[in-house]
């Protein structure tokens, strides 16, 4: 059956006698549809293509025939100890399905990989695995081949769970976490193992995905840190909680949470409640959170933010600041002083050294409660919306382009993007109820190995 594939490899290991021996390691990959069934069944698929990238070795491409939904594929890896990516394509006259794995080390896994397939520019709703509870407005942050899932507005005792990206399975932690109702929750990476969790109903904490003896470490942030703060992960530095509100007053403090749950206090140039922020390398651009809608930069190593001249965006609550991670960003969405959703945008170029703001493209499909996954420029779902768009920079131009439509509307969803460009969306509010299902989505083309 096409839903099962054996990938066989051989490892050379050193014996105590210092003579080489050969150990056999079997790794199983299952290629499935959203129902955990055969994606080639009742299709005209004739060819299975598998690409494998192992560490720095050249990518290898293999091709196998498919007959009536069946195939035999036996592959030999160069080694099972290197960071590995796998890409799969199923093709026929009218059939085109693809999938890709996250980066993983086979020997560090349980020996099983499940690859859900979808057609290009589409999403496949997954019905064989569900969140432990319906969730909207929750935190979902990747850590290696797992993701932490925390909180949300759905009622449940299962406040924290994890998602296994390799096996496509959601599970509760075996630890007795004893976490109270978190409510609306946001979470960002501190480093590869630690995740900062900030919720509406509970004190903030750092969750450790690797060390069970330090699963939950409470942290003390500045006064007013919470729902009105911006949260941003800065690679190699930590997580920042920026501004906020206390007693009806905006705050100018910034809490930098470094690995080990070490908190350092920084300062904005002015108080901000509800700002937007994004990382540009190890510097952070902060916009809005005040009546003027101005901006500033928190430079790596500096204790105080530096204003960006000439920015007057006005009131924009709950806007999204999307960046290319280096020098450009665009502020979209949010609501103005009258509560109307803003369709205009504000672009930033030449940051951080020569940051200049200007008028950006109109976001005609502007909406609230949109997911902007980490390390991506995607805009996913939102109120009454199944739309997925992407901010695309092309030389001096920036555009907001449609990518695909999900199977159902999802406001306040969680999600993550894989190295291939494929992405996973979970939960959210469809306008009728809060959901507990997943969708696996494939853009028009996956990134090459």
SEGUGU-202612 format. One line per 4 residues: number of its first residue (from 1); for each residue x, y, z of N, C-alpha, C. Coordinates in steps of 0.2 Angstrom, whole numbers. Layout:
residues N
NUM = X/Y/Z/X/Y/Z/X/Y/Z | ...;
***
This chain:
residues 449
1 = 4/-6/0/0/0/0/4/6/0 | 2/11/-3/6/17/-4/7/21/3 | 2/20/8/3/23/14/8/21/18 | 12/16/16/17/13/20/24/13/16;
5 = 29/15/19/35/15/15/41/13/20 | 45/9/19/51/7/23/57/11/20 | 61/14/24/67/17/23/72/14/27 | 77/10/23/82/6/27/89/9/26;
9 = 93/9/31/99/12/31/104/8/35 | 110/9/34/115/5/38/120/10/41 | 122/9/47/126/13/51/132/9/53 | 138/12/52/144/9/54/146/11/62;
13 = 147/7/66/148/8/73/154/5/75 | 157/8/80/163/5/83/162/0/89 | 165/-6/88/164/-10/93/170/-10/98 | 170/-13/104/175/-12/109/181/-15/107;
17 = 181/-19/102/188/-22/99/191/-17/94 | 187/-12/93/190/-7/88/189/-9/81 | 185/-15/80/184/-17/73/177/-14/71 | 176/-13/65/170/-10/63/165/-16/62;
21 = 159/-14/64/153/-19/63/147/-15/60 | 142/-18/57/137/-15/54/130/-16/58 | 127/-11/60/121/-11/63/115/-9/58 | 110/-12/58/104/-11/54/99/-7/58;
25 = 97/-1/55/92/4/58/86/4/53 | 80/3/55/75/3/51/70/9/52 | 69/13/47/65/19/48/59/19/44 | 53/19/47/47/18/43/44/25/42;
29 = 42/26/36/38/32/34/31/30/31 | 26/33/33/19/32/31/17/38/27 | 15/37/21/12/43/17/5/42/17 | 1/47/19/-6/47/21/-10/53/18;
33 = -16/52/18/-21/58/17/-23/60/23 | -28/65/23/-30/68/30/-34/63/34 | -36/57/31/-39/52/35/-35/47/37 | -28/47/36/-24/42/38/-24/36/33;
37 = -27/37/27/-28/32/22/-23/33/16 | -24/29/11/-20/29/5/-21/35/1 | -17/40/0/-18/46/-4/-19/45/-12 | -16/39/-14/-16/37/-21/-22/33/-23;
41 = -26/31/-18/-32/26/-19/-37/30/-24 | -39/26/-29/-44/29/-33/-42/35/-37 | -36/36/-38/-33/41/-42/-29/38/-48 | -27/42/-53/-23/40/-58/-15/41/-57;
45 = -13/41/-51/-6/42/-49/-2/36/-52 | 3/38/-55/8/33/-58/15/33/-55 | 17/38/-52/24/39/-50/24/42/-43 | 29/39/-39/31/42/-33/38/44/-33;
49 = 39/50/-31/46/53/-31/47/55/-24 | 53/53/-22/56/54/-15/62/58/-15 | 63/63/-12/69/67/-11/72/67/-4 | 78/66/-3/81/65/3/87/70/3;
53 = 88/74/9/94/78/10/96/76/17 | 102/74/17/106/72/23/112/76/25 | 111/81/29/116/85/31/118/89/25 | 125/89/24/128/93/19/129/89/13;
57 = 127/83/13/127/78/7/123/81/1 | 124/80/-5/120/81/-11/113/78/-10 | 108/82/-12/101/79/-11/101/73/-16 | 97/68/-14/96/62/-18/89/62/-20;
61 = 87/60/-27/81/59/-29/79/52/-32 | 74/50/-30/72/43/-31/65/43/-34 | 64/38/-39/57/38/-42/55/30/-42 | 48/29/-41/46/23/-40/39/22/-44;
65 = 37/17/-48/31/17/-51/25/15/-46 | 19/18/-47/13/16/-43/8/13/-48 | 6/7/-46/1/3/-49/-5/1/-45 | -11/4/-47/-17/3/-43/-16/5/-36;
69 = -12/10/-35/-11/13/-28/-6/9/-24 | -2/5/-27/3/1/-24/10/3/-26 | 15/2/-22/22/3/-24/26/-1/-19 | 32/-2/-21/38/-4/-17/43/1/-17;
73 = 46/3/-11/51/8/-11/56/6/-5 | 62/4/-7/67/3/-2/73/7/-3 | 74/11/2/80/16/1/85/15/6 | 91/17/4/97/16/9/100/23/10;
77 = 100/25/16/102/31/19/110/31/19 | 113/37/18/120/37/19/122/36/27 | 118/39/31/118/39/38/112/41/41 | 110/39/47/104/41/50/106/46/56;
81 = 112/49/56/114/53/61/114/60/59 | 113/62/53/113/69/50/106/72/50 | 106/78/51/99/82/50/97/80/43 | 90/78/43/88/75/37/81/79/35;
85 = 80/80/28/74/82/26/71/77/20 | 65/76/20/62/71/15/56/75/12 | 56/74/5/51/77/2/48/72/-3 | 41/72/-3/37/67/-7/33/70/-12;
89 = 32/67/-18/28/69/-23/24/63/-26 | 18/63/-27/14/58/-30/10/61/-36 | 12/58/-42/10/62/-48/6/57/-53 | 2/59/-57/-2/56/-62/-5/61/-67;
93 = -8/59/-72/-11/63/-77/-15/69/-74 | -19/67/-69/-23/73/-66/-22/73/-58 | -17/69/-56/-15/69/-49/-9/73/-47 | -9/77/-42/-3/80/-40/-3/81/-32;
97 = 0/77/-29/1/78/-21/8/78/-19 | 9/82/-13/16/83/-11/15/83/-3 | 21/82/0/22/83/7/30/84/8 | 31/86/14/38/86/16/39/86/24;
101 = 44/83/26/45/83/33/49/89/36 | 48/90/43/53/95/46/60/92/46 | 65/96/47/72/94/48/72/89/54 | 75/83/54/75/79/60/81/74/59;
105 = 83/71/65/89/67/65/85/60/66 | 86/55/61/82/49/62/84/45/68 | 90/45/70/92/41/76/89/44/83 | 87/51/82/85/54/88/77/54/88;
109 = 74/50/84/67/49/83/65/43/86 | 58/41/85/56/35/87/56/30/81 | 58/32/76/59/28/70/53/28/65 | 48/33/67/42/33/63/41/40/60;
113 = 39/41/54/38/47/51/31/47/47 | 26/51/49/20/51/45/20/58/41 | 19/57/34/19/62/30/11/63/27 | 8/68/29/1/70/26/2/74/19;
117 = -1/72/14/-1/75/8/-6/80/6 | -5/84/2/-10/89/0/-8/91/-7 | -13/93/-11/-12/96/-18/-9/103/-17 | -5/105/-22/-2/112/-22/-8/117/-21;
121 = -6/122/-17/-11/128/-16/-17/126/-13 | -16/121/-8/-22/118/-5/-21/116/2 | -26/115/6/-25/112/13/-29/105/13 | -26/101/17/-29/94/18/-31/94/26;
125 = -38/94/27/-40/93/34/-38/86/37 | -35/86/43/-33/80/46/-38/78/51 | -41/72/50/-46/69/54/-44/63/59 | -37/61/58/-35/56/62/-32/58/69;
129 = -31/65/70/-28/67/76/-31/74/77 | -32/75/84/-35/81/86/-31/84/92 | -32/91/93/-30/94/99/-33/90/105 | -30/90/111/-33/87/117/-39/91/119;
133 = -40/98/117/-46/102/118/-47/107/113 | -53/109/111/-54/114/107/-50/121/109 | -47/124/104/-43/130/106/-44/136/101 | -44/142/104/-43/148/100/-39/153/104;
137 = -36/157/100/-32/162/104/-27/159/109 | -23/154/106/-19/150/111/-11/151/108 | -7/148/112/0/148/110/2/142/107 | 6/142/101/8/136/98/15/138/95;
141 = 20/135/98/27/136/97/31/130/95 | 35/130/90/39/124/88/46/124/92 | 47/118/94/54/116/97/57/110/94 | 61/110/89/64/104/86/58/101/82;
145 = 57/95/83/52/91/80/45/91/84 | 45/95/89/39/95/93/36/103/93 | 30/103/96/27/110/97/24/110/103 | 25/116/107/21/117/113/14/120/111;
149 = 9/118/114/2/121/113/0/122/120 | -2/129/121/-4/131/128/-10/136/128 | -14/135/133/-20/139/134/-25/139/128 | -28/145/128/-34/146/123/-40/148/127;
153 = -45/150/123/-52/152/125/-57/146/126 | -55/140/124/-59/135/125/-59/132/132 | -64/130/134/-64/127/141/-62/120/142 | -57/119/146/-54/112/146/-49/112/152;
157 = -48/106/155/-43/105/160/-36/104/156 | -36/102/150/-30/101/146/-27/108/144 | -24/111/148/-21/118/147/-15/118/143 | -11/112/143/-4/112/140/-4/105/137;
161 = -2/105/131/0/98/127/5/99/122 | 7/94/119/12/95/114/10/91/108 | 13/93/102/12/90/95/18/88/93 | 18/81/91/24/78/88/23/79/80;
165 = 28/83/77/28/84/70/29/78/66 | 33/74/68/35/68/65/30/63/64 | 27/61/70/22/56/70/15/59/69 | 14/65/69/7/68/68/3/66/74;
169 = 5/68/80/1/65/86/1/71/91 | -5/73/94/-5/77/99/-6/73/106 | -2/75/111/-2/71/117/-2/76/123 | -4/74/129/-3/77/135/4/76/138;
173 = 7/80/141/14/78/145/12/73/150 | 17/69/151/16/64/157/17/67/164 | 21/73/164/22/77/170/15/79/173 | 15/80/179/9/83/183/10/90/183;
177 = 8/94/178/10/101/177/5/106/181 | -1/104/183/-5/107/188/-5/115/186 | -7/116/180/-8/123/177/-15/125/177 | -17/131/180/-23/133/180/-25/136/174;
181 = -32/138/173/-34/140/167/-30/146/164 | -28/146/158/-23/151/156/-27/156/152 | -33/154/149/-37/159/145/-33/161/138 | -34/167/136/-31/169/130/-23/169/131;
185 = -19/166/127/-12/165/128/-8/166/122 | -2/169/123/3/170/118/9/166/120 | 13/164/116/20/161/117/25/162/112 | 31/163/114/37/164/109/43/160/112;
189 = 47/159/107/53/155/109/58/159/113 | 61/156/118/67/159/121/74/157/118 | 74/150/117/79/147/113/76/140/110 | 80/136/108/77/129/105/73/125/110;
193 = 75/126/117/71/122/122/66/125/126 | 67/132/127/63/136/131/58/140/128 | 52/141/130/47/145/127/44/149/133 | 43/155/131/40/160/136/32/160/135;
197 = 28/159/140/21/159/140/18/164/144 | 14/169/140/11/174/144/3/174/142 | -1/173/148/-8/172/147/-12/178/150 | -18/178/149/-23/183/152/-24/181/159;
201 = -24/175/161/-27/173/167/-22/170/172 | -16/169/170/-11/166/175/-4/170/174 | 0/169/179/7/172/179/11/169/174 | 16/173/171/20/171/165/25/166/168;
205 = 27/161/163/32/156/165/36/154/159 | 41/151/160/45/148/154/44/141/155 | 43/138/149/42/131/148/48/128/145 | 50/122/148/56/119/145/54/112/142;
209 = 55/112/135/53/106/132/58/100/132 | 64/101/135/69/96/135/70/93/142 | 70/98/147/72/96/154/65/95/158 | 63/89/160/57/88/164/58/91/171;
213 = 64/92/173/65/95/180/64/102/180 | 64/105/174/62/112/174/57/114/169 | 52/110/169/46/111/164/43/118/165 | 41/120/171/38/127/171/42/131/177;
217 = 45/136/174/49/141/178/45/148/178 | 42/150/184/39/156/184/44/162/183 | 42/167/179/46/173/179/43/179/181 | 46/184/183/43/190/185/45/196/180;
221 = 40/198/177/41/203/171/39/210/174 | 40/215/170/38/222/172/31/223/174 | 29/228/178/22/229/179/18/231/173 | 13/228/172/9/230/166/10/225/160;
225 = 15/220/161/16/215/155/11/211/155 | 8/209/149/2/205/148/-1/206/141 | -8/206/141/-11/206/135/-10/212/131 | -8/218/134/-7/224/130/1/225/128;
229 = 5/219/129/12/220/128/13/216/121 | 18/218/117/20/215/112/25/209/114 | 25/203/111/30/198/112/33/197/105 | 40/196/106/44/194/100/50/190/102;
233 = 51/185/98/57/181/99/63/183/95 | 69/184/98/75/187/95/80/181/95 | 81/178/89/86/173/89/93/174/92 | 95/170/96/102/170/99/102/175/105;
237 = 96/178/106/96/183/112/91/181/117 | 84/180/115/79/177/120/72/180/117 | 68/181/122/61/183/121/60/190/124 | 57/195/121/55/201/123/48/202/125;
241 = 46/205/130/39/207/132/40/215/132 | 36/218/128/37/225/126/31/229/128 | 32/234/133/26/239/135/21/235/138 | 15/238/138/9/235/141/5/240/144;
245 = 1/238/149/-4/243/152/-5/241/160 | -5/246/164/-6/244/171/-10/250/174 | -16/249/177/-20/254/180/-22/259/175 | -23/257/169/-26/261/163/-20/265/160;
249 = -14/264/162/-8/268/160/-4/264/156 | -2/267/150/3/263/146/10/263/149 | 14/257/148/20/256/151/26/257/146 | 32/259/148/38/260/144/43/254/145;
253 = 42/250/150/47/245/152/47/239/146 | 52/236/146/53/230/142/57/225/146 | 54/218/146/57/213/149/60/208/144 | 67/207/145/70/203/140/72/196/144;
257 = 69/191/142/69/184/145/75/180/141 | 80/179/144/86/175/141/85/168/143 | 89/164/140/89/157/142/91/156/149 | 88/151/152/88/150/159/83/154/163;
261 = 78/157/160/73/161/163/76/167/166 | 82/170/164/85/176/166/82/182/163 | 79/187/168/76/192/165/80/199/166 | 80/203/161/84/209/161/79/215/159;
265 = 79/220/162/75/226/161/78/231/156 | 74/232/151/76/238/146/70/243/146 | 71/248/142/66/254/142/65/256/135 | 58/257/134/56/261/128/57/268/128;
269 = 57/272/123/58/279/123/52/282/125 | 46/279/125/40/281/128/35/276/129 | 30/277/134/25/272/135/21/269/129 | 20/263/129/16/260/124/12/254/126;
273 = 5/255/125/0/249/126/-2/247/120 | -1/240/119/-3/237/113/1/238/107 | 8/239/107/12/240/101/12/234/97 | 15/234/91/17/228/87/25/228/87;
277 = 28/223/86/35/222/86/37/216/82 | 43/217/79/46/211/75/54/212/76 | 57/206/75/64/206/75/67/207/68 | 72/211/68/76/212/62/83/210/64;
281 = 85/204/63/91/201/65/91/201/73 | 96/204/76/95/204/84/93/211/86 | 90/215/82/87/221/84/80/220/83 | 76/225/87/69/224/87/65/231/85;
285 = 61/231/80/57/236/78/50/236/82 | 49/242/85/42/243/89/38/248/86 | 32/247/84/28/252/81/21/253/85 | 19/259/86/12/260/89/12/259/96;
289 = 5/258/98/4/258/106/3/264/109 | 3/270/105/1/276/107/-3/280/102 | -5/286/104/-10/290/99/-6/292/93 | 0/293/93/4/296/87/5/290/82;
293 = 6/284/85/8/278/80/15/279/78 | 19/281/82/26/282/80/30/275/81 | 37/275/80/41/269/80/47/270/83 | 50/265/86/57/265/88/61/258/87;
297 = 67/258/88/71/252/88/75/251/94 | 74/244/96/78/242/102/84/238/99 | 90/242/99/96/239/97/99/234/102 | 102/229/99/105/223/103/110/226/107;
301 = 109/225/114/114/228/119/113/234/121 | 108/238/119/106/245/121/101/244/126 | 101/249/131/96/248/137/90/252/135 | 90/257/130/84/261/129/83/261/121;
305 = 76/261/120/74/262/113/76/268/109 | 77/268/103/79/274/99/73/276/94 | 70/282/94/65/283/90/67/283/82 | 62/281/78/63/281/71/59/288/69;
309 = 63/292/65/60/299/64/55/298/58 | 50/302/59/45/303/53/39/298/53 | 38/295/58/33/290/58/27/292/62 | 21/293/59/15/296/62/9/291/59;
313 = 8/285/62/3/281/59/-4/281/62 | -4/285/68/-10/286/71/-12/279/75 | -18/279/78/-20/273/82/-21/267/77 | -18/262/79/-19/255/76/-18/250/81;
317 = -24/248/84/-24/242/89/-24/236/86 | -20/231/89/-20/224/87/-17/223/79 | -13/228/77/-10/227/71/-5/222/71 | -3/219/65/2/214/64/9/217/60;
321 = 14/216/63/21/219/60/24/213/57 | 25/212/51/28/207/47/34/209/44 | 40/205/45/46/207/43/49/202/39 | 55/204/35/59/199/31/64/196/36;
325 = 64/198/42/69/196/47/76/199/47 | 77/204/42/83/207/41/83/215/41 | 79/218/36/79/225/36/73/228/34 | 68/224/32/61/227/30/55/224/34;
329 = 50/228/35/44/226/38/38/230/36 | 32/227/37/26/231/35/21/230/41 | 18/235/43/12/235/48/6/235/44 | 2/230/46/-5/229/43/-10/228/48;
333 = -17/229/46/-22/227/50/-23/232/56 | -27/229/61/-28/233/67/-34/237/66 | -36/240/72/-42/245/71/-40/252/73 | -43/257/70/-42/264/72/-46/266/78;
337 = -46/272/79/-48/275/86/-56/274/86 | -59/273/80/-66/272/80/-68/265/80 | -63/260/80/-64/253/80/-65/250/73 | -64/254/68/-64/251/61/-58/248/59;
341 = -58/242/56/-52/239/53/-49/243/48 | -42/244/49/-38/247/44/-36/243/38 | -37/246/32/-34/242/26/-28/245/24 | -26/251/26/-19/254/24/-14/250/28;
345 = -8/251/25/-2/248/29/4/253/29 | 9/252/33/15/256/34/21/252/33 | 25/253/28/31/249/27/37/253/30 | 42/248/31/49/251/34/54/248/30;
349 = 59/252/28/64/249/23/71/252/26 | 76/248/25/83/251/27/84/250/34 | 80/246/38/81/246/45/87/240/46 | 90/241/52/89/246/57/94/252/56;
353 = 99/252/52/104/257/52/101/264/49 | 97/263/44/94/269/41/86/268/39 | 83/267/45/76/265/44/71/271/42 | 68/269/36/63/274/33/56/271/33;
357 = 51/275/35/44/273/34/41/276/28 | 36/272/25/32/275/20/26/271/19 | 22/273/14/15/270/13/16/263/10 | 13/258/12/13/252/10/7/250/6;
361 = 6/244/3/0/242/-1/-6/242/3 | -12/243/0/-18/242/4/-19/234/5 | -22/233/11/-24/226/13/-31/225/12 | -34/224/6/-41/224/5/-45/219/9;
365 = -41/213/11/-45/208/15/-43/209/22 | -42/215/24/-40/216/31/-45/213/36 | -43/210/42/-47/207/46/-43/206/53 | -47/204/58/-44/203/65/-43/196/66;
369 = -39/195/72/-38/188/74/-34/184/69 | -30/187/65/-26/183/60/-20/180/63 | -18/174/61/-12/171/64/-6/173/59 | -1/175/62/6/176/59/11/172/62;
373 = 12/166/58/16/161/61/24/163/62 | 27/161/67/34/163/68/38/161/62 | 43/165/61/48/164/55/45/164/48 | 39/168/47/36/167/41/33/174/40;
377 = 30/175/33/27/181/32/20/180/30 | 17/174/32/10/172/31/5/176/35 | -1/177/33/-6/179/36/-12/174/36 | -14/171/41/-18/165/41/-24/166/44;
381 = -30/165/40/-36/165/43/-38/172/46 | -42/172/51/-45/178/54/-53/177/55 | -56/182/57/-63/182/58/-67/181/52 | -70/175/52/-75/173/46/-70/172/40;
385 = -64/170/41/-60/169/35/-56/163/35 | -56/160/29/-52/154/28/-46/156/23 | -45/162/22/-39/164/18/-33/164/21 | -28/162/16/-21/163/18/-17/167/13;
389 = -14/172/16/-10/177/11/-3/177/14 | 1/180/10/9/181/11/11/188/9 | 15/191/14/18/197/12/25/195/8 | 25/198/2/31/196/-3/35/203/-4;
393 = 41/203/-3/46/208/-5/49/206/-12 | 49/211/-17/52/209/-23/56/216/-25 | 62/216/-24/66/222/-25/64/227/-20 | 61/233/-23/59/238/-20/52/238/-18;
397 = 48/233/-21/41/233/-20/39/228/-14 | 33/229/-11/31/224/-7/23/223/-8 | 21/217/-8/14/215/-10/11/211/-5 | 5/211/-4/1/205/0/-3/201/-5;
401 = 0/195/-6/-3/190/-11/-7/185/-8 | -12/182/-12/-16/177/-9/-11/170/-10 | -12/166/-6/-8/159/-6/-13/153/-7 | -18/153/-3/-23/147/-4/-29/149/1;
405 = -34/144/1/-39/144/5/-39/138/10 | -40/139/16/-41/133/21/-48/130/20 | -48/124/23/-55/120/22/-60/124/26 | -59/127/31/-64/130/36/-61/137/38;
409 = -65/142/40/-63/148/43/-59/147/50 | -54/150/51/-51/149/58/-48/156/60 | -52/159/65/-49/165/69/-46/163/75 | -40/166/77/-36/165/83/-33/158/82;
413 = -31/155/77/-29/149/76/-21/149/78 | -19/143/79/-11/142/80/-8/138/74 | -2/139/73/1/136/67/9/136/67 | 12/133/63/19/133/62/21/132/54;
417 = 26/134/52/29/133/45/35/129/45 | 35/124/41/41/120/40/46/123/35 | 52/120/35/57/122/31/55/122/24 | 51/118/22/49/117/15/44/122/12;
421 = 41/126/17/36/131/15/29/128/17 | 29/121/17/22/119/20/21/121/27 | 14/121/29/13/123/35/7/120/38 | 6/120/45/1/117/49/-3/122/52;
425 = -9/121/52/-14/126/56/-18/122/60 | -19/124/66/-23/120/72/-28/125/75 | -34/122/77/-39/125/81/-42/131/77 | -44/136/82/-47/142/79/-54/142/80;
429 = -57/148/79/-64/149/79/-67/150/72 | -72/145/70/-74/145/64/-81/150/63 | -82/153/68/-88/157/68/-94/154/71 | -94/147/72/-99/144/75/-97/140/82;
433 = -91/138/82/-88/134/87/-80/135/87 | -77/133/93/-70/133/93/-68/126/91 | -63/125/87/-61/119/84/-55/116/87 | -55/109/86/-49/105/89/-45/101/83;
437 = -46/103/77/-43/99/72/-37/103/68 | -34/100/64/-28/102/60/-30/103/53 | -26/107/49/-25/106/42/-18/107/40 | -16/102/35/-9/103/32/-10/106/26;
441 = -6/111/25/-6/116/19/0/116/15 | -1/115/8/5/116/4/4/122/-1 | 9/126/-1/9/132/-6/10/129/-13 | 10/134/-18/10/132/-25/16/128/-27;
445 = 22/129/-23/28/125/-24/32/125/-17 | 35/119/-16/39/118/-10/46/120/-11 | 49/122/-6/56/124/-7/60/118/-9 | 65/119/-13/69/113/-15/74/111/-9;
449 = 76/105/-10/80/102/-5/87/105/-5;
***
